Amino acid sequence: MRTPPDFIVCPRSDVLVIGAGAAGLSVALAAAPRTVRVLSLAEPARDGASTWAQGGIAAALGKQDSPALHAADTLAAGQYLNQPEAVARLTAAAASVIDWLQTLGAHFDRRDDVLLLGREAAHGQARIVHAHGDATGAEVMRALGAASRAAAHIELAPARCVIALAQDALARVIGAWAWNGQALELWPARAIVLASGGYAALYRYTTNPTASDGSGVALALAAGAQLADLEFVQFHPTALAPRDAVRSGQLPLLTEALRGAGATLIDAHGARFMLAEHALAELAPRDVVARAIAARRLADTQVYLDARVAVGAEFPQRFPTVFAACMQAGIDPRVQPIPVTPAAHYCMGGVRTDAQARSTLDGLYAVGEAAASGVHGANRLASNSLLEGLAFGRELGLTLAATLPQEGGVTQPCPRHFAPLPAPLRVALADMLWAQAGLARSEYGLALAAAQIGHWLEPMDATASGADLLRFAAAAVAAMRARRHSIGAHWRSDAQQAA
Ligand SMILES: Cc1cc2nc3c(=O)[nH]c(=O)nc-3n(C[C@H](O)[C@H](O)[C@H](O)COP(=O)(O)OP(=O)(O)OC[C@H]3O[C@@H](n4cnc5c(N)ncnc54)[C@H](O)[C@@H]3O)c2cc1C
């Protein structure tokens, strides 16, 4: 008598995409007529960061603008640690990405039938394409989701948590192991694309949904792929501060466009403190503003974004998403200043990829926020990340439509079992990363973080899926220790940090 297998083998596809955000669905749509299966934690548009994107998508469409000017701004924001070729490819692809989205049914804001272009910090031109004012991500995901559901070559498989990449004896990636809530599944494919988003939700204060917890990048690390730039985490200066100081998790983002529209930052006494911090005051680079706010909050001074004069009664029309979030929190931003905190917002680092989105492991590709493609350098230029996922995702899909990698061998047994980090440990990790590996870092604090993660790992079953997340957090902390001048975070002396 044969014993039943302890896992389900799903049908083989040409391409398996892990993640149904903007990047993953772009790969899937462009890979036609290849068969594509898309695994995700929830329905597309329900979990990843893409749906939350507010400001828009950067594209050099203005009369005075060009991909070269867009590239120059991207390089300057990235502190010239970007890969210039990747940046040139990204900015050159932007116009066709906008056209493509419109052919898929996305509606962007227009006046007299001309696309409206917004301007954001560190952009030399107005080049931000947006939808419904501040709900660009939701509109993009509506269009991509509808197109994917209608596409005959795509099968969406939500409610799957991928816990390991399937590899053959030569470490080639040949599929993924997923937990469907009841059973383990093996999803074999010729090409495996990681489009699982970033890891900003590992931090206590974050603008990201819980799906952005880095578990996808952790899969790649566990399989032996090289990661890059993990130390570069972008903190948004203005998230809606929680009433309850103990609470953590996703906080509503108060878009930069509010400060662009003239909203000011004030302390508890109503004083505009950014005037003394930087010549550009509230429109200084994100990291400068974020640190100025964090320093005041550390000193127990609440900080507010004051849009009463600059936006006032027009708030509901101009910033409907932010308005709704404020009202839900019991704050009427037309007449009240909004309490703010910096929050982890975007991760420049991830799976190291080359110009064809290939990782260092055969068979494995990465796109979107999960990838470190080199476009963002040390600091992402606003509205370049949706663009990256869409442009490079689509490019990879077209490449896979033309050529698939060679067939792999027989899969090795699944190296993990489904056992996520217990909730109290997740909270402790989030608090520790916020305190030691956030906006202010020191060798002392990072060494403490590394030791603590090691201590948590010690008694854990090494084959538990949650252990991968801790090992990934350890890798991020190690990268931060190695690159002391990390931009976006402020390196403090050990004495300062201990104080
Ligand atoms: C509040 C907010 C506002 C933003 N505003 C902008 C903006 O205006 N412009 C801009 O360019 N960028 C913006 N960004 C950043 C941008 O939204 C993201 O960088 C981008 O959408 C990431 O897309 P993605 O497809 O790579 O990942 P995501 O959209 O995060 O999708 C990740 C997918 O991976 C799946 N997944 C994750 N782990 C697993 C697992 N273990 N198993 C199975 N599936 C998994 C998830 O279910 C999800 O489907 C914003 C981000 C936030 C949070």
The ligand as an SDF file (V2000), in Angstrom:
LIG
                    3D

 53 58  0  0  0  0  0  0  0  0999 V2000
    1.1100   54.2770    1.8640 C   0  0  0  0  0  0  0  0  0  0  0  0
    2.0170   54.0930    0.6740 C   0  0  0  0  0  0  0  0  0  0  0  0
    2.0410   55.0570   -0.3310 C   0  0  0  0  0  0  0  0  0  0  0  0
    2.8690   54.8970   -1.4410 C   0  0  0  0  0  0  0  0  0  0  0  0
    2.8240   55.8250   -2.4440 N   0  0  0  0  0  0  0  0  0  0  0  0
    3.5410   55.6040   -3.5650 C   0  0  0  0  0  0  0  0  0  0  0  0
    3.4040   56.4710   -4.6970 C   0  0  0  0  0  0  0  0  0  0  0  0
    2.6260   57.4080   -4.6860 O   0  0  0  0  0  0  0  0  0  0  0  0
    4.1470   56.1910   -5.7980 N   0  0  0  0  0  0  0  0  0  0  0  0
    5.0230   55.1430   -5.8510 C   0  0  0  0  0  0  0  0  0  0  0  0
    5.6880   54.9670   -6.8710 O   0  0  0  0  0  0  0  0  0  0  0  0
    5.1540   54.3070   -4.8040 N   0  0  0  0  0  0  0  0  0  0  0  0
    4.4280   54.4990   -3.6810 C   0  0  0  0  0  0  0  0  0  0  0  0
    4.5430   53.6260   -2.6390 N   0  0  0  0  0  0  0  0  0  0  0  0
    5.4250   52.4590   -2.7810 C   0  0  0  0  0  0  0  0  0  0  0  0
    4.7980   51.4350   -3.7020 C   0  0  0  0  0  0  0  0  0  0  0  0
    3.4110   51.3420   -3.4420 O   0  0  0  0  0  0  0  0  0  0  0  0
    5.4280   50.0540   -3.5400 C   0  0  0  0  0  0  0  0  0  0  0  0
    6.8100   50.1440   -3.5430 O   0  0  0  0  0  0  0  0  0  0  0  0
    5.0350   49.1360   -4.6850 C   0  0  0  0  0  0  0  0  0  0  0  0
    3.6550   49.1870   -4.8830 O   0  0  0  0  0  0  0  0  0  0  0  0
    5.4730   47.7080   -4.4280 C   0  0  0  0  0  0  0  0  0  0  0  0
    4.8400   46.8920   -5.3940 O   0  0  0  0  0  0  0  0  0  0  0  0
    5.1920   45.3480   -5.4770 P   0  0  0  0  0  0  0  0  0  0  0  0
    4.3440   44.8070   -6.5500 O   0  0  0  0  0  0  0  0  0  0  0  0
    6.6520   45.1710   -5.5460 O   0  0  0  0  0  0  0  0  0  0  0  0
    4.7360   44.7420   -4.0520 O   0  0  0  0  0  0  0  0  0  0  0  0
    3.3360   44.7890   -3.3070 P   0  0  0  0  0  0  0  0  0  0  0  0
    2.3460   45.6450   -3.9590 O   0  0  0  0  0  0  0  0  0  0  0  0
    3.6530   45.0750   -1.8730 O   0  0  0  0  0  0  0  0  0  0  0  0
    2.8010   43.2960   -3.4390 O   0  0  0  0  0  0  0  0  0  0  0  0
    3.3940   42.2350   -2.7440 C   0  0  0  0  0  0  0  0  0  0  0  0
    2.6300   40.9490   -3.0200 C   0  0  0  0  0  0  0  0  0  0  0  0
    3.3910   39.8610   -2.5000 O   0  0  0  0  0  0  0  0  0  0  0  0
    2.5430   38.9780   -1.7880 C   0  0  0  0  0  0  0  0  0  0  0  0
    3.3430   38.2710   -0.7820 N   0  0  0  0  0  0  0  0  0  0  0  0
    4.2010   38.7870    0.1290 C   0  0  0  0  0  0  0  0  0  0  0  0
    4.7570   37.7960    0.8470 N   0  0  0  0  0  0  0  0  0  0  0  0
    4.2370   36.6300    0.3820 C   0  0  0  0  0  0  0  0  0  0  0  0
    4.4080   35.2660    0.7280 C   0  0  0  0  0  0  0  0  0  0  0  0
    5.2510   34.8640    1.6890 N   0  0  0  0  0  0  0  0  0  0  0  0
    3.6780   34.3400    0.0380 N   0  0  0  0  0  0  0  0  0  0  0  0
    2.8160   34.7140   -0.9410 C   0  0  0  0  0  0  0  0  0  0  0  0
    2.6380   35.9880   -1.3160 N   0  0  0  0  0  0  0  0  0  0  0  0
    3.3390   36.9390   -0.6630 C   0  0  0  0  0  0  0  0  0  0  0  0
    1.4770   39.8760   -1.2150 C   0  0  0  0  0  0  0  0  0  0  0  0
    0.3390   39.0980   -0.9510 O   0  0  0  0  0  0  0  0  0  0  0  0
    1.2690   40.8660   -2.3710 C   0  0  0  0  0  0  0  0  0  0  0  0
    0.3620   40.3310   -3.2890 O   0  0  0  0  0  0  0  0  0  0  0  0
    3.7190   53.7700   -1.5190 C   0  0  0  0  0  0  0  0  0  0  0  0
    3.6940   52.8050   -0.5130 C   0  0  0  0  0  0  0  0  0  0  0  0
    2.8470   52.9490    0.5720 C   0  0  0  0  0  0  0  0  0  0  0  0
    2.8230   51.8800    1.6260 C   0  0  0  0  0  0  0  0  0  0  0  0
  1  2  1  0
  2  3  1  0
  2 52  2  0
  3  4  2  0
  4  5  1  0
  4 50  1  0
  5  6  2  0
  6  7  1  0
  6 13  1  0
  7  8  2  0
  7  9  1  0
  9 10  1  0
 10 11  2  0
 10 12  1  0
 12 13  2  0
 13 14  1  0
 14 15  1  0
 14 50  1  0
 15 16  1  0
 16 17  1  0
 16 18  1  0
 18 19  1  0
 18 20  1  0
 20 21  1  0
 20 22  1  0
 22 23  1  0
 23 24  1  0
 24 25  2  0
 24 26  1  0
 24 27  1  0
 27 28  1  0
 28 29  2  0
 28 30  1  0
 28 31  1  0
 31 32  1  0
 32 33  1  0
 33 34  1  0
 33 48  1  0
 34 35  1  0
 35 36  1  0
 35 46  1  0
 36 37  1  0
 36 45  1  0
 37 38  2  0
 38 39  1  0
 39 40  1  0
 39 45  2  0
 40 41  1  0
 40 42  2  0
 42 43  1  0
 43 44  2  0
 44 45  1  0
 46 47  1  0
 46 48  1  0
 48 49  1  0
 50 51  2  0
 51 52  1  0
 52 53  1  0
M  END
$$$$
